[in-house]
Amino acid sequence: MTSTYNKLNRLKAQDRTWDALLTDIDDVSQQQFDIKTVKANATEPHREPNKHLKESVNRLHDIHFPNPYPKESEALLTLYNDTVISQSIDHDIDSLTVVIDSLLHRLGADETLLEARLLWLKGSMYFDKIGLLRDSNQPKRLEAFRSDAIRYYSESFEILRHAINEMPFPFNLNEPYKLQVNIIACHVNAIASSDRGSSEELRSAIEKSDIAELSKNILESEPFQWKVARNALRFSSLIKNDGDVDFFYQKLITANRRFSDLHYEPEGCPSIADSLDFSYAVTIIENNNLQSSSSVTNLT
């Protein structure tokens, strides 16, 4: 689900003033909001929007950027997110799998977006167990779930890659990116945080992906997407790519100046300074900052 922060910035980027954005939100809402609240939710990544604002922004965003996926796939996704996802490793996902597989077997040749979305959902059903299986030390089941998640995500990615020209903005940029992040996350989540920086398997998965290019494309179009910049910085740190560490850190600061503080905590994420996945990036950033502060300009 795209964040309220991103949706507000995307709507604002449609040549709206703050007052016009507030008016448009009020038009689709049963509750009125003040301009200070709207601005804060569009400029402060640490802020968690209240339920009413989130619903109103979702409604307005859906009007201007309608979801291209078929309603049945989104209904199943909502059902899964609301009622099926469980913290229990042994939670049964077979019943929903039966429904999804039945739909997949009945698809027509012109239902590519429905097929991609259903495969995406199947991938997520397996992905959501990876961390739990890792923590409970069940390596065989972990590998099976990870393999299935990657397979379904990859199949969905290939379908969307060929259908991307038919998808409207911003889905044409964001959907392949999200799936690529999910595939990498299958590798990341299978490894203890203390071992990720030394994992050759993880390094290979990141380097073989086109996540850096996908991230750059999104940030060129929507520079406010701090989570894209943060994810790319994280992956660049894990593979120790100095150039991309510097590039995506600058993009992160461009997205929001608060990230110049490495201890800043956005909503739903630890600070960069407190996450092991960013350890290499923090070293590079601090060294660059030290060099910048110690340099002297020669005046002639």
C-alpha positions as CSV (number, residue, x, y, z in Angstrom):
1,M,0.0,0.0,0.0
2,T,1.4,3.4,-1.0
3,S,1.9,5.7,1.9
4,T,-0.2,8.7,2.7
5,Y,3.0,10.8,2.4
6,N,3.6,9.6,-1.1
7,K,0.0,10.0,-2.2
8,L,-0.1,13.6,-0.9
9,N,3.1,14.5,-2.7
10,R,1.9,12.9,-5.9
11,L,-1.4,14.8,-5.7
12,K,0.4,18.0,-4.9
13,A,2.7,17.5,-7.9
14,Q,-0.4,17.8,-10.2
15,D,0.1,21.6,-10.1
16,R,-2.0,22.0,-7.0
17,T,-1.4,24.7,-4.4
18,W,-1.7,23.6,-0.7
19,D,-5.1,25.3,-0.5
20,A,-6.3,23.5,-3.7
21,L,-5.1,20.2,-2.3
22,L,-6.9,20.8,1.0
23,T,-10.1,21.7,-0.9
24,D,-9.9,18.5,-3.0
25,I,-9.4,16.4,0.2
26,D,-12.3,18.1,1.9
27,D,-14.5,17.4,-1.1
28,V,-14.1,13.7,-0.7
29,S,-14.1,13.6,3.0
30,Q,-16.8,13.7,5.7
31,Q,-14.4,15.3,8.0
32,Q,-12.6,18.6,7.5
33,F,-8.9,19.0,7.9
34,D,-6.7,22.1,8.5
35,I,-3.8,23.0,6.1
36,K,-1.2,22.5,8.9
37,T,-2.2,18.8,9.3
38,V,-2.1,18.2,5.5
39,K,1.3,19.9,5.2
40,A,2.7,18.0,8.1
41,N,1.7,14.6,6.6
42,A,3.2,15.6,3.3
43,T,6.5,16.8,4.7
44,E,7.3,14.8,7.8
45,P,8.2,11.1,7.2
46,H,8.0,10.3,10.9
47,R,4.3,11.3,11.1
48,E,1.6,8.6,11.1
49,P,-1.6,9.9,9.6
50,N,-4.8,9.5,11.4
51,K,-7.4,7.1,10.1
52,H,-9.8,9.8,8.6
53,L,-7.0,11.6,6.7
54,K,-5.6,8.4,5.4
55,E,-9.0,7.3,4.1
56,S,-9.7,10.7,2.5
57,V,-6.3,10.8,0.8
58,N,-6.8,7.2,-0.4
59,R,-10.1,8.2,-1.9
60,L,-8.8,11.3,-3.7
61,H,-5.7,9.4,-5.0
62,D,-7.9,6.6,-6.4
63,I,-9.9,9.2,-8.3
64,H,-6.8,10.7,-10.0
65,F,-4.7,7.5,-10.1
66,P,-7.1,4.6,-10.5
67,N,-5.9,1.1,-9.7
68,P,-5.4,-0.8,-13.0
69,Y,-5.8,-4.2,-11.5
70,P,-9.0,-6.2,-11.7
71,K,-11.3,-5.9,-8.7
72,E,-11.3,-9.6,-7.9
73,S,-7.5,-9.6,-7.4
74,E,-7.6,-6.6,-5.1
75,A,-10.5,-8.1,-3.1
76,L,-8.4,-11.2,-2.5
77,L,-5.4,-9.1,-1.6
78,T,-7.5,-7.2,1.0
79,L,-8.9,-10.4,2.3
80,Y,-5.4,-11.8,2.8
81,N,-4.1,-8.7,4.4
82,D,-7.0,-8.3,6.7
83,T,-7.8,-11.8,7.8
84,V,-5.4,-14.5,6.5
85,I,-1.9,-13.2,7.3
86,S,-0.8,-14.7,10.6
87,Q,2.2,-14.7,13.0
88,S,1.8,-18.5,13.2
89,I,4.2,-20.4,10.9
90,D,1.7,-23.3,10.6
91,H,-1.2,-21.1,9.6
92,D,-3.1,-22.7,6.8
93,I,-2.8,-20.8,3.5
94,D,-4.1,-23.8,1.5
95,S,-7.7,-22.6,1.3
96,L,-6.8,-19.2,-0.3
97,T,-4.3,-21.0,-2.6
98,V,-7.1,-23.2,-3.9
99,V,-9.2,-20.1,-4.9
100,I,-6.2,-18.4,-6.5
101,D,-5.1,-21.4,-8.5
102,S,-8.7,-21.9,-9.7
103,L,-8.7,-18.3,-11.0
104,L,-5.3,-18.7,-12.6
105,H,-6.5,-21.9,-14.5
106,R,-9.5,-20.1,-15.9
107,L,-7.8,-16.9,-17.1
108,G,-8.1,-15.8,-20.7
109,A,-5.3,-14.5,-22.9
110,D,-6.4,-10.9,-22.3
111,E,-6.2,-11.1,-18.5
112,T,-2.5,-10.5,-17.9
113,L,-2.9,-8.0,-15.1
114,L,-5.1,-10.3,-13.2
115,E,-2.6,-13.2,-13.7
116,A,0.3,-11.0,-12.5
117,R,-1.6,-9.8,-9.4
118,L,-2.6,-13.3,-8.4
119,L,0.9,-14.6,-8.8
120,W,2.1,-11.6,-6.8
121,L,-0.3,-12.5,-4.0
122,K,0.8,-16.1,-4.0
123,G,4.4,-14.9,-3.6
124,S,3.5,-12.7,-0.7
125,M,1.7,-15.6,1.0
126,Y,5.0,-17.5,1.1
127,F,7.2,-14.4,1.7
128,D,5.4,-13.6,4.9
129,K,6.6,-16.8,6.5
130,I,10.3,-16.4,5.7
131,G,11.3,-14.3,8.7
132,L,9.3,-16.6,11.1
133,L,11.0,-19.7,9.7
134,R,14.4,-18.1,10.0
135,D,13.9,-17.2,13.6
136,S,12.5,-20.7,14.5
137,N,15.5,-22.3,12.8
138,Q,13.7,-24.4,10.2
139,P,16.1,-24.2,7.3
140,K,14.5,-26.7,5.0
141,R,11.0,-25.1,5.3
142,L,12.6,-21.7,5.0
143,E,14.3,-22.6,1.7
144,A,11.1,-24.1,0.3
145,F,9.0,-21.0,1.2
146,R,11.7,-18.6,-0.1
147,S,12.0,-20.5,-3.3
148,D,8.3,-20.5,-3.9
149,A,8.0,-16.8,-3.1
150,I,10.8,-15.9,-5.5
151,R,9.3,-18.0,-8.2
152,Y,5.8,-16.4,-8.0
153,Y,7.2,-12.9,-7.7
154,S,9.5,-13.5,-10.7
155,E,6.6,-14.8,-12.8
156,S,4.6,-11.8,-11.9
157,F,7.5,-9.5,-12.7
158,E,8.0,-11.0,-16.2
159,I,4.3,-10.6,-17.0
160,L,4.2,-7.0,-15.9
161,R,7.5,-6.2,-17.7
162,H,5.8,-7.1,-21.0
163,A,2.6,-5.3,-20.1
164,I,4.1,-2.2,-18.6
165,N,3.3,0.1,-21.5
166,E,-0.4,-0.6,-20.9
167,M,-0.2,0.5,-17.2
168,P,-0.9,4.1,-16.3
169,F,1.4,6.4,-14.2
170,P,2.6,5.8,-11.5
171,F,2.0,2.1,-11.7
172,N,4.2,1.7,-14.8
173,L,7.2,2.9,-12.7
174,N,6.3,1.5,-9.2
175,E,5.0,-2.1,-9.9
176,P,8.2,-3.6,-11.4
177,Y,10.2,-1.9,-8.7
178,K,8.0,-3.3,-5.9
179,L,8.3,-6.8,-7.2
180,Q,12.1,-6.5,-7.5
181,V,12.3,-5.3,-4.0
182,N,10.2,-8.2,-2.8
183,I,12.5,-10.7,-4.6
184,I,15.6,-9.2,-3.0
185,A,13.7,-9.1,0.4
186,C,13.2,-12.9,0.1
187,H,17.0,-13.2,0.3
188,V,17.4,-10.5,2.9
189,N,14.8,-11.9,5.3
190,A,16.2,-15.4,5.1
191,I,19.5,-14.2,6.6
192,A,20.1,-13.0,10.2
193,S,20.8,-9.3,10.2
194,S,24.3,-9.8,11.5
195,D,25.2,-12.0,8.5
196,R,23.8,-10.0,5.7
197,G,26.8,-7.9,5.0
198,S,29.0,-11.0,4.4
199,S,26.5,-13.1,2.4
200,E,27.7,-13.8,-1.1
201,E,24.3,-15.1,-2.1
202,L,22.7,-11.9,-1.1
203,R,25.3,-9.8,-2.8
204,S,24.8,-11.8,-6.0
205,A,21.0,-11.4,-5.9
206,I,21.3,-7.6,-5.5
207,E,24.0,-7.2,-8.2
208,K,22.1,-9.4,-10.7
209,S,18.9,-7.4,-10.2
210,D,18.2,-4.1,-11.9
211,I,17.0,-2.5,-8.6
212,A,19.4,0.4,-8.8
213,E,18.2,1.4,-12.2
214,L,14.5,1.0,-11.3
215,S,15.1,3.1,-8.2
216,K,16.8,5.8,-10.2
217,N,13.9,5.9,-12.7
218,I,11.4,6.4,-9.9
219,L,13.4,9.1,-8.1
220,E,13.8,11.0,-11.3
221,S,10.1,11.1,-11.7
222,E,9.1,11.4,-8.1
223,P,12.0,12.6,-6.0
224,F,9.9,12.7,-2.8
225,Q,9.9,8.9,-2.6
226,W,12.2,8.6,0.4
227,K,11.5,4.9,0.9
228,V,12.8,4.2,-2.6
229,A,16.0,6.1,-1.9
230,R,16.3,4.4,1.5
231,N,15.8,0.9,0.1
232,A,18.4,1.6,-2.6
233,L,20.8,3.0,0.0
234,R,20.3,-0.2,2.0
235,F,21.0,-2.5,-0.9
236,S,24.0,-0.4,-1.9
237,S,25.3,-0.7,1.6
238,L,24.9,-4.5,1.7
239,I,26.9,-4.9,-1.5
240,K,29.4,-2.2,-0.5
241,N,29.0,-0.1,-3.6
242,D,30.5,3.2,-2.6
243,G,29.3,5.1,-5.7
244,D,25.7,4.1,-5.2
245,V,25.9,4.7,-1.4
246,D,26.8,8.3,-2.1
247,F,24.3,8.7,-4.9
248,F,21.3,7.3,-3.0
249,Y,22.2,9.1,0.2
250,Q,22.0,12.4,-1.7
251,K,18.7,11.3,-3.2
252,L,17.4,10.5,0.3
253,I,18.4,14.0,1.5
254,T,16.8,15.4,-1.6
255,A,13.6,13.5,-0.8
256,N,13.6,15.0,2.7
257,R,16.3,17.0,4.5
258,R,15.6,15.3,7.8
259,F,17.6,12.3,6.6
260,S,20.8,14.3,6.8
261,D,20.6,13.2,10.4
262,L,21.5,9.5,10.4
263,H,19.6,9.1,13.7
264,Y,16.4,10.3,12.2
265,E,13.6,7.8,12.5
266,P,10.8,7.9,9.9
267,E,7.4,6.3,10.5
268,G,7.7,2.5,10.5
269,C,11.5,2.3,10.1
270,P,14.5,2.4,12.4
271,S,17.1,5.1,11.8
272,I,19.9,4.4,9.4
273,A,22.4,4.7,12.2
274,D,20.6,1.9,14.2
275,S,20.2,-0.6,11.4
276,L,23.0,-3.2,10.7
277,D,22.1,-3.3,7.0
278,F,23.3,0.3,6.7
279,S,26.6,-0.1,8.6
280,Y,28.8,0.1,5.5
281,A,26.8,3.1,4.2
282,V,27.1,4.9,7.6
283,T,30.9,4.5,7.5
284,I,31.1,6.0,3.9
285,I,28.7,8.8,4.7
286,E,30.5,9.8,7.9
287,N,33.9,9.7,6.1
288,N,32.6,11.9,3.3
289,N,31.1,14.3,5.8
290,L,34.5,14.4,7.7
291,Q,36.4,15.1,4.5
292,S,33.9,17.9,3.5
293,S,34.2,19.6,6.9
294,S,38.0,19.4,6.9
295,S,38.6,20.7,3.4
296,V,39.7,24.3,2.9
297,T,39.0,26.4,-0.2
298,N,42.0,28.1,-1.7
299,L,41.2,31.7,-2.6
300,T,43.0,33.3,-5.4
